[in-house]
Amino acid sequence: MGYVLGSEDPEIERLDQQAAWLEEPTRLLLRLAGIERGMRVLDLGSGLGHVAFAAAAMVGPQGEVVAIERDDRMLAVATARATSRRADSADVRFVHGDVRGWTCDRPFDLVVARLILFHLDDPPGTVRHHLAHLRRGGRFVAIDYDIGTCRSEPQTPLVDIHARRVIAAFRSAGADPTIGARLASILAEAGLVGTRSLGVQRYIEPDDPRGPAMLAGVVRSLAAQMASAGIATADELGLDTLQERLASEVRAARAVVVPPALVGAWAALEDPSLIAALSRT
């Protein structure tokens, strides 16, 4: 299954805006998962490199980050951005590859997968594949959305219908928009034990333009999928005025926009026999 949102200029802009919004909760979840200075980190499905760069700052110049991405355009943007990183960050090496089959002989201290399991056919299988890349005691960290939390409070019609359309569009493309709720179960199915999980939920005040902008942005990126799946036509979406109509609606209702929760789940790989078994698969 491909990345249904694409990699054109509007999607790259949306991803940059989303990454700024997610930076603080992502750093929080990485700290809780045990990222430390000097670690060697593998970033799966790196996209534009936002998580790789955050991890590089957290592990410092004695650490190392390897970032895997299969989209050529995103990889080119991330690689170009890597040239301007701060001196007190770890080196980041971007590698073209598919996270479902990429391999490496040298083990990592931490493997992180943010907003990638969402788009894969076999999330437990992908996690299991990369457990073989962990040293003993190394940690796997999954961070993903639970879009099922997305709503306005009080409920408003435009937010409600477009949140439901977003979920339907992702599902029609084979993605799992509520996977965040099941991350701990996925890690357990992959063979990890002692998984911890935590969701970070934000709330956007009625006069804050970021709520309508975020929802309208993802609807815009999914518009073609919605049309092809029979979820909504271009006329029904009204993309030219959608953001303004959403903003007007939430202001009039004094409604708080509740965006998708960002959920993290993590566990350490302590059993060397499991590592050996995985290395033979």
N, C-alpha and C positions, 0 to 999 in steps of 0.2 A: 504494500500500500504506500502511495506517495504522500507527500506533504500537501494537503488539499488547499492550503492558503497561498501557495506559490512563492515566488521570490522577485516579483516586480517592484519598482520603486515605491508604490504606495504601501506594499506589505513590508518592505524594509523599514520605511518610516514608522509604520505601526509597531513593528518589533522593537525598534529603538525606544519608542514611547512606553511600550509595555515593560521593557527591561528596566527603565528608570523607575517605574512604579513597583517592580518586583525586587529591586536591588536590596532594600532593607530586609524584607522577610526572607529572601534567599540567603543573605549573610547570616541572619539569625538561625535558620535551619542548618546551615553548614556548621556553624559554631556548636550547636547542640549535638550534631552528628559526630563531632570530634575532630574537625579539621585543625591542623597545627602547623606551626612554622617548620619548614624543612621537608614537608611531605611531598611525595610524588603523586600527582593527581591525573586521572583520566577523565575527560569530559566527553560524554556521549551525545552526539547530535548537537554540536556546538552552535550551529546557526551562525550568527554574526559575532560570536565569541564573548558574549556578555558574561556567562558563567565562568568561562575560562579566565577572563581577565580579573573577575572578582576573586576566584580561587588563587590566582597568581599573586594578588596583593596580600591575601591571607597567609599563604605559605612562605612568602618572602623570597629574597634572592637566593637562598640556599635550597629552595624547593624547585619543583619542575612541574609543568602542566603540558600534557599532550591532549589535543582536542581533535575529535573525529567529526567530519561533516561530509556529506555526499553531494550537496548542491553546489555546483561550480561557482555560481554567482555569489552565494553567501560566503563560500570559502575564500573567494578573492577579496571581498570586502573585509572579512575578519583578518586575513593575512596582511592587508594594507594597514589596518588599524594597529596591528601588533608592533609595527615599527616605531610607534610613538608612545610606547608604554613607559612607565616610570622606572627609574633605575632600582628602586627598592622592591620591585616585584620580581617574581620568578619569570624565567623565560617561558614563553608559550609557543609550542610547536603545533601548527595546524596540519592535519593529515587528511587527504581525501580517502574516504572509505565508508562502507555501510556498517552501521553499528551491529547489525545482525550477524556479521561474519568476520569482522576485523579482528586480527590477532596480533599479539606482541609477546616476545620472549621474556622481557624484563618486567617484574611485578610492580604493582602500584600499591601505595598506602591507602588510597581512597579512589573509588569510582563514583562519579556523580552523573545522574541522568535527570535533567530538568526539562519538562515539557516534551519528552520524546516518547516515553512509553505510551502516552496518549494516542500516538499515531501508528503504533505497531500492531501487527496481527497476533503476535505471540509474546506479550510482555514477560511472563515468567521464563520463557525460553531465552529471551535476550538477557535478562538478569543472570540466569544460570550460566550462559556463555561467558559473561564477563566476570563471574566469580573466580574463574580460572586465572584471571589477571591480577587477583589480589594476593598479597603476601599473607602469611599467617597473622591474624589479628587485624588485617586490613578491613576497611569498611565500605559497604555499598550504600549510597544515598540516592533515593528516588524522590524527586520533587515534581508534583504535577497538580493540575487543576481539578477541583470538583465544581463544575459549572452548575450543578444542581442547586447550589446556594444562591445563584444570581437572581435578584428580584429587586423591587422597590418596596419601601415600607413607609406609609401605607402602599398597597398595591395600586399600580397605575396601568392602564390598558396597553400603552405602547411598549413600555418596558417588559411587561409580561409576555406579550405576543412575540416580541423579537428575541427575548431570552429563550423562549420555547423553539423558535425557528432556528436559532443558533445550535441548540442541542440536536434538533432533528437533522440539520444539515451535516453536522459532524458524524452523526450515526449513519446517515445515508452514504457517507464516504468511507465507512468502515472504521472510523476513529471512535474512541471511548471518552466522551466529554465529562463523565463523572468518575473517572479512574482514580482520582485522588482519594476517594472514600475507601478504596480497596488496596491501596499501596502496601499496607502491612501484610495483607493476605497474599499479595503477589510475591513479596519477598519470601514469605514462608513457603509458598508453593515452589519457589526456586531453590529452596534448601536452607535458607537462613533461619536461625532461631534467635529468640530474645529481641525481636524487632520492636523499636519504639516508633511512635507516630504522633504527629502534631499538625493541626491545621491552623493557619494564620488567616484571620478574616478581617477585612477592612470595611469601613463604612464611609460613604461619600455624601457630604451634606448637600441639601437641595440647590444651593447657589454655586456649587463647585462644578465647573464645566467638564471635569475629567470623567465623570460618570457617563453622561451622554456621549462624549467623544469616544470613550473606550468601546461602548456597546455599538455605536454606529460604525466604528472602524472595523470591528470583526464581522459585522453584517455585510459591510462593503466587500471585504475580502472573500466572504462566502456566498456572495450574490449569485455567481454563476452556478455554484453547486446547488443552491436553493432552487434556481430555475430548472436545472436539469433533473432534479429529483421531484419536481412538482410541489415544492414546499411553498414557494412564493414567487410571483412574477416581478419583473422590474417595476411595473406600475404599482403593484401592491407594496413593494418596499419603499419606493419614493426616495431613493438614495440622496438626491440633490438637496432635500430638505429634512432628511431624517434626524440628523443631529440637532437641528434647531427645534424640531417638533418634540423630540425627547426632552430637551432642556426646558422648553416651555411647560411641558406636562409635569415634570418633577417639581419645578418651581411653584406652579399653581397649586399642587397638592401638598407642598412642603414635604416632599417625600425624600427619604434617604435612599440612595442607590447602594445596593449590596452587591459588590462584584463577586466573581468566583473566588472561593477559598483556595489558597495555595497550601497544599498539604505536603509534608515531608515524612518519609519513613526511612529508617536506617538500622543497620545491624552490622556487627563485626563477624568476620569469618574466622572462627577459632579452631575448627576441626581440621587437622591436616589430612585426615583420610578423605574428607570431602574434597579438599583441594586436589588431591591425587586422582580421585575418581573423575572430577570435572576435567582435569587435564588430559584424560584419555578419551573424552567424548568429542 
